């Protein structure tokens, strides 16, 4: 895999692989050995963009949060690959560091740095906006301090209203402070409404690179969920629910047609459509095993025709 497949991430100056590896499974459905195997295979295939959050995977019995960051940090140190990868993590959902108060953001960042065993975070997202209590001035101010201290290279945003996103960008521009360079929205072929429209328009105007999460709709867009088929997955109920919708059935039919024309996996086609959308730099997808990676990473090489992209867009409307 050559560097020619890398894409610029917004205005950050970072060039990233067009498939961002999701770290939500590390320390959850993938133990340390499996996580290391996935990370090894990802970078061996040319990947360099890893996504996690300080809260992963606090929801699992016995976990406290930070398990994913810890495993990624151990892997990067053991392999000597820290400077070869772009590590993105998030603040606001760790049980010990909830919300986006300024002092909490800075304390949470220090905790993430310790778990990742690194001096800097490449991309630091606010995970969920704290819009009821915290003004954007306090959030951006704290993030700017982290950038000035060299602890964070670039800042980004995930779940936020269009109004708060614009307000944050305007404040950064007005005060000359650190500015969001990327957005991580919920966006895929069967969930378009949460991003397309106001958020995408703002991202486009502001030059933000988008790294969508749930890009495969909890596994539905891998094509393994079919009528009468039982899938062993913690997300099976959610993914299987798309089968019961007209949109889900239309999308699956279109994906099958395009995948067959290219001799490609359904997941690859779904990711290729997403990667073609305005503002999108790199969809996020996770893999519990290295065997699941090739279909995801093949997005870097698959080129869909305008007619195929239009077919998928129409099916998902």
KAFEN-V986022 format. One line per field, one symbol per residue. phi: phi as a letter, one per 20 degrees, with the letter a starting at -180 (. if undefined). A space follows every 10 residues. Layout:
phi: ???
This chain:
phi: .effefcfel efnedcffce efdfefncec fffffffffg ffffeofbcc dbbfefcffe gnedonffgf ffffffffem dgfeceddcc cpcfgecenc fgffgfffff fffffflbeb dfbdeefcfd fecdffffff gfffffffen ecebdbbdeb fgffffffff fgffemdgcg dbcdefaafd bdffdfofff ffgffemeed cfelfdllog eeneecgnde debfdgffff fffedffgff fffffgffff fdmdfggfff fffffefgmf ebfebdcfcf fefgffffgf dedefgffff fffffef
